[in-house]
Structures are given as C-alpha cells and as structure tokens.
Amino acid sequence: MAETQLSKLHIAMFPWFAAGHMTPFLHISNELAARGHKITFLMPSKALPLLQNLNLHPNLISFHFLTVPHVSGLPPATETASDIPISLTPLLASAFDMTRPQVAEILCSACPDVVFYDFAYWVPEIAAPLRIKSVSFTVVSAASIAVIAYPGRRVTVDDPITEEELRKPPPGYPSSTVVLRGCREVRSLLFLSMPFGEGGITFHERLMTSYRNSNAIAIRTCEEIEGNFCSYLAKQFQKKLLLTGPLMAAPNKTTTTPTTSCLDEKWEKWLDQFEPKTVIFCAFGSQLTLEKDQLQELVLGIEQTRLPFLVALKPPTGSNSIEEALPEGFEERVRERGAVYGGWVQQPLILNHPSVGCFVSHCGFGSMWESLMSEPQIVLIPSLGDQILNARLLAQELQVGVEVKREEDGKFTSQSVREAIESVMLVEAAGVGEMVKKNHQKWNHVLTNPGFMDAYIHHFVNDLQNGWT
Ligand SMILES: O=c1ccn([C@@H]2O[C@H](COP(=O)(O)OP(=O)(O)O[C@H]3OC[C@@H](O)[C@H](O)[C@H]3O)[C@@H](O)[C@H]2O)c(=O)[nH]1
C-alpha cells in the first residue's frame, strides 16, 4: 500500500526494561523505519545482545543507552528483568524511574515528534512542555487491560484492589468467556496493588496514569480479534486508540519488513530428523519460572505422548540447571526423540519449522500472536493474569487451541498435559483437534494474508501524522 506523502516522523521509544516489552517496541520501530521514519530507542546497554540482531534498520533506528542506577536489594549490575527473579521487579521499577533525568535530557536534545512508553507513566510530564506527543504503547492484550480498566479508581497501598472487585469485570466489559475464574485466577491480579517503583506508586495506578495522561493509547492488536475490547477501552479512557496489528510477522509471509536470521544449525538439524508436524515445541517466554514439581509434570506429560519434543525453559525455582531438575531416568528414556534445553531458542523460527506440529505455550502476548501466525496446533498453560485471559481468548472465543486443565490447587498434572496435547494432535477424528485446526487455519489465513499487516501499519502511521486534533 502506498504511504501518504507526509513528512517523516522522529519517534522516541522508551519501553520497560524487560524482553517482552523491548522486543515489541523494536518490532514497531522496524515497521516504522521500513517506511522511512527515524527512531531513537532508549534502553539499558545489557539489552543490546537481545535487540541488536532484531534491529533491521540500523541506519534509522539508533540505540541510546541509559545508565541504570543501583538500587539497594538488587544484585549488582542489574539492568533488565531477565537479570533478577520476578520478586525483585518492584526494585527494578525504582531504578527505571530513577532514569527520568536521563530520559528528559535525551527527549530535550533529540526533540522527537512522538514518544512511545509503557510503564514510565511520568513521560507525558516531560514530553508535553516540549510539545512532544505521548503514546502509551501496550504490549499486552486489550482484554487484559479492559478487565482492570477503572480509570477513576485510585488503587493505593492503603486502598488496595480487593478480590471482591476483581471477581467481576468492570461494568460493560464485553465478554463472558475472556474472564478469570475462581479464587486462584483472581488472586493472580492482586499484584496490581503492589508498590511498583519510586514513591510507592502501585502497579495499577502506574498503568492507569500512563493511559490517562497519554495523547493516545496504542495497542499491539487488531480489530478482527479484539475489536470489542478496543472499543470498550476507548470509551473507558476517552482516548483515541491506535492499533498496530499483530506486529510479529511469520517469517517472509506478512510484511514488507525483511526477517533477521536463520534457525541455528544445531536445532535445524535436530528438527530435520523428524516427520512433518510431529514435534512438540514448548517454551514459556522470558519471565516464567516453574516450580520443580510442575516442570516434572510437564515433561512427563510430554513424554507420555510418545511424540518427539523440544522443551526450552528456564531452570525451575531452586535448581541451577534444567537437567538437574528432570525426573529420574528421563534423559535416558527420551534420548532418541526429546531435547530439553535451559536457554533461549529462536521461537518464531522453530514454530515455522516443518517438523513442528504442536506448540505448548504460556500464552504471553508475543507468543499468542506467534502461535496464531504459525501452523502448529496450540496447547495453552497460562500462569499470570494476562496470560490466562489470552488463553481464554484463544481457547474459548476463537477456539483455536486447548487449555490444559488444572486441579483445585491450581496445579496441572502429567495426565492433563498429555490429554491436552493428544486432543489436538489426533486430528483424524472429527473431534477437538479437527475443530481447532480448522479455526486456527482460518485465523492464520486472515493474519498472514499479504497486506494485512501493511494496512494496519499504514493506518497507524497516518494516525501518528494527522490524528492529533
Ligand atoms: O526461548 C525463547 C522464549 C521466548 N522467545 C520469544 O520471546 C517472546 C516472549 O514474549 P511473550 O509475550 O510471549 O512472553 P513473556 O512472558 O516474555 O512476556 C511478558 O510480557 C508479555 C505478557 O503477555 C506476558 O504475560 C509477560 O510474561 C516471544 O516473542 C518469543 O518468540 C524466544 O525467542 N525464545
């Protein structure tokens, strides 16, 4: 689609210091730079190895490194969420807030037209006097913001959000299936009342202020899948909503943006030895650490399917390596057909390998799009609040995947893992596997249709250029 002939923009990006945030900020940067817009990307230097290879337009996207101040209680040299256990993230949020003077200085000297931010709710206070527009860019689903969208409710440490409040979505919330169920799931949102950063601001207040004070809210989503949640949010916050579309493209399929690299030879060769669409791939994103017993149930459930598999997860709590946490005799039993790896793999490329037939996912928002835009059958084991809602969106509303059942105590078992995988991998029968496969193919076709992403980005850029009245 031809771009409107308007002046090129200069946009500053300031994401929260976590891979799940910086990566989609870089994806939108790539799409904007592909259309000639200039990007100043603010980040800690430790994030460079993660982001460098994803920067497809180094001539237009320049990285500016921030010094992350030391905060007592954080291990020395902490710069990103990957450096620490999840329990220490409120302290990282303090360090993040303490970069404010550096951010102000860069915005003042670079003078971009627009600044994108997420957790840095104070950005509009810096940007407005400089006549820079502030866009609050959400890297989680519209549904997961809609379910907590009480713009007028000031959640403080002294007036925390209650289980009672969270049990029912806000009035007018547009879905009865994309909801949290039972105490355990509701409690997974109680962290919203937790102090998160300088001055004891709660996580909820940080988010609400970020949306309230922005000039516009941008979301990495599309009308076709989350239109009802987007309309609801626009009404709740009385803001213009700018949608980027899914952003993360399946390699070589959907956008004008070139892809970065090839799959590591080691995994390419390993996957090549199996029949098409037989391998189970399992990964749980950048943050989630399982308990050891849950890791064991997971891998045992996968083993019981007798299918080949590649599991790439962080070592569980209390273990130095994933290998030491595996069940007794596991490695010997599965040597021929299974690999368990405790590090980072190239998920989008693995999902597009012809041998991969099933993706067992935690349903983080990035993984949600990647699962929809690739072919493997989808099995979901969500843990955190937004992942649970994303999983409901896929399993109940779109019916493109199956969620693993949990027991009363919130745990899943090897049996529930095996049953969920088998239900989608046995597609011959006119059962669940067949149904989710058909629905998935339909959505995959829509989302990877040439021009779909381009149209979204085209409108998005138009809105950034003209949409401020
Ligand atoms: O080994 C891996 C694991 C993950 N990845 C990539 O890392 C990204 C992970 O992002 P996700 O959004 O799926 O998950 P994360 O858990 O990292 O995200 C975080 O922010 C988004 C929220 O929805 C999640 O709840 C939150 O945990 C994906 O793009 C995935 O392809 C790899 O490339 N290799």
The ligand as a Tripos MOL2 file, in Angstrom:
@<TRIPOS>MOLECULE
LIG
   34    36     1     0     0
SMALL
NO_CHARGES

@<TRIPOS>ATOM
      1 O1         13.2890  -19.3870   24.1590 O.2       1 LIG1
      2 C1         12.5870  -18.4280   23.7990 C.ar      1 LIG1
      3 C2         11.4970  -17.9430   24.5430 C.ar      1 LIG1
      4 C3         10.7910  -16.8790   24.0520 C.ar      1 LIG1
      5 N1         11.1360  -16.2810   22.8930 N.ar      1 LIG1
      6 C4         10.4410  -15.0880   22.4070 C.3       1 LIG1
      7 O2         10.2460  -14.1990   23.4840 O.3       1 LIG1
      8 C5          8.9990  -13.5790   23.3650 C.3       1 LIG1
      9 C6          8.2540  -13.8250   24.6660 C.3       1 LIG1
     10 O3          7.2240  -12.9170   24.7620 O.3       1 LIG1
     11 P1          5.8070  -13.2930   25.3720 P.3       1 LIG1
     12 O4          4.9840  -12.0540   25.2800 O.co2     1 LIG1
     13 O5          5.2550  -14.4930   24.7350 O.co2     1 LIG1
     14 O6          6.1110  -13.7360   26.8340 O.3       1 LIG1
     15 P2          6.8820  -13.0940   28.1020 P.3       1 LIG1
     16 O7          6.4860  -13.9850   29.2160 O.co2     1 LIG1
     17 O8          8.3120  -12.9650   27.8070 O.co2     1 LIG1
     18 O9          6.1930  -11.6630   28.2080 O.3       1 LIG1
     19 C7          5.7700  -10.8620   29.2700 C.3       1 LIG1
     20 O10         5.1550   -9.7570   28.5620 O.3       1 LIG1
     21 C8          4.0050  -10.0860   27.7990 C.3       1 LIG1
     22 C9          2.9390  -10.6840   28.7010 C.3       1 LIG1
     23 O11         1.8170  -11.1180   27.9610 O.3       1 LIG1
     24 C10         3.4750  -11.8340   29.4950 C.3       1 LIG1
     25 O12         2.4820  -12.2150   30.4450 O.3       1 LIG1
     26 C11         4.7250  -11.4440   30.2210 C.3       1 LIG1
     27 O13         5.2440  -12.5550   30.9320 O.3       1 LIG1
     28 C12         8.3010  -14.1720   22.1590 C.3       1 LIG1
     29 O14         8.4090  -13.2790   21.0760 O.3       1 LIG1
     30 C13         9.0850  -15.4400   21.8650 C.3       1 LIG1
     31 O15         9.1900  -15.7450   20.4880 O.3       1 LIG1
     32 C14        12.1910  -16.7470   22.1550 C.ar      1 LIG1
     33 O16        12.5000  -16.2280   21.0740 O.2       1 LIG1
     34 N2         12.8800  -17.8020   22.6450 N.ar      1 LIG1
@<TRIPOS>BOND
     1     1     2 2
     2     2     3 ar
     3     2    34 ar
     4     3     4 ar
     5     4     5 ar
     6     5     6 1
     7     5    32 ar
     8     6     7 1
     9     6    30 1
    10     7     8 1
    11     8     9 1
    12     8    28 1
    13     9    10 1
    14    10    11 1
    15    11    12 2
    16    11    13 1
    17    11    14 1
    18    14    15 1
    19    15    16 2
    20    15    17 1
    21    15    18 1
    22    18    19 1
    23    19    20 1
    24    19    26 1
    25    20    21 1
    26    21    22 1
    27    22    23 1
    28    22    24 1
    29    24    25 1
    30    24    26 1
    31    26    27 1
    32    28    29 1
    33    28    30 1
    34    30    31 1
    35    32    33 2
    36    32    34 ar
@<TRIPOS>SUBSTRUCTURE
     1 LIG1         1 GROUP 0 **** ****
